[in-house]
Amino acid sequence: DTTKPLWITPDQALDVTIECNDAEGLAAAQALEPLANDNCDGELVMTKTEGEFVSTGCGNAGTYTNMWTVTDVCGNFSKLFTQIIVIEDTSAPVWSTLSQEL
């Protein structure tokens, strides 16, 4: 067998944009995994490389870029699958001081 495993999950299907204070959303996005198949019987071995947080310079906003490969029992490996998690701060600031106290 010389055929590489193929990703069933479409490109960009796991890409997510979340609000910077959404810890549950980030955990859910990090737990996502693409699906793959192969023409050969046997177990596929998936390897995830978790990307480091890259800040955009605005508080907790930035990106994570995670990458996967999958290898079949014959040693053939897939093309790289990439997930981009974008963390944005789209919430307007809220005053914590009453206007009459200014």
MOPEHU-V332793 format. One record per pair of residues at least 4 apart in sequence whose ideal C-beta (glycine too) atoms are under 7 Angstrom apart, sorted by the first residue. I is the first residue (numbers start at 1). J is the second residue. Records with the same first field share a line. If there is no record, write none. Layout:
# MOPEHU-V332793
I: J + J
This chain:
# MOPEHU-V332793
1: 40 + 74 + 76
2: 76
3: 39 + 76
4: 76 + 77 + 78
5: 36 + 37 + 38 + 44 + 70 + 72 + 76 + 78
6: 36 + 37 + 78
7: 34 + 36 + 78 + 81
8: 35 + 36 + 37
9: 13 + 14 + 34 + 35
14: 32 + 34 + 83
15: 83 + 84
16: 29 + 85
17: 86 + 88
18: 22 + 25 + 26 + 29 + 87
19: 88 + 90 + 91
20: 59 + 60 + 61 + 87 + 88 + 89
22: 26
23: 27
24: 28
25: 29
26: 30 + 85
27: 31
29: 85
32: 83
33: 46
34: 68 + 81
36: 44 + 70 + 78
38: 44 + 72
40: 72 + 73 + 74
42: 72 + 73
43: 73
44: 70 + 71 + 72
45: 70 + 71
46: 68 + 70
47: 68 + 69
48: 66 + 68
49: 66 + 67
50: 66
51: 64 + 65 + 66
53: 62 + 64
54: 62 + 63
55: 62
56: 61 + 62
58: 89
59: 89
60: 87 + 89
61: 87 + 88 + 89
62: 87
63: 84 + 85 + 86 + 87
64: 85
65: 82 + 84
66: 83
67: 80 + 81 + 82
68: 81
69: 77 + 78 + 80
70: 77 + 78
71: 75 + 76 + 77
72: 76
97: 101 + 102
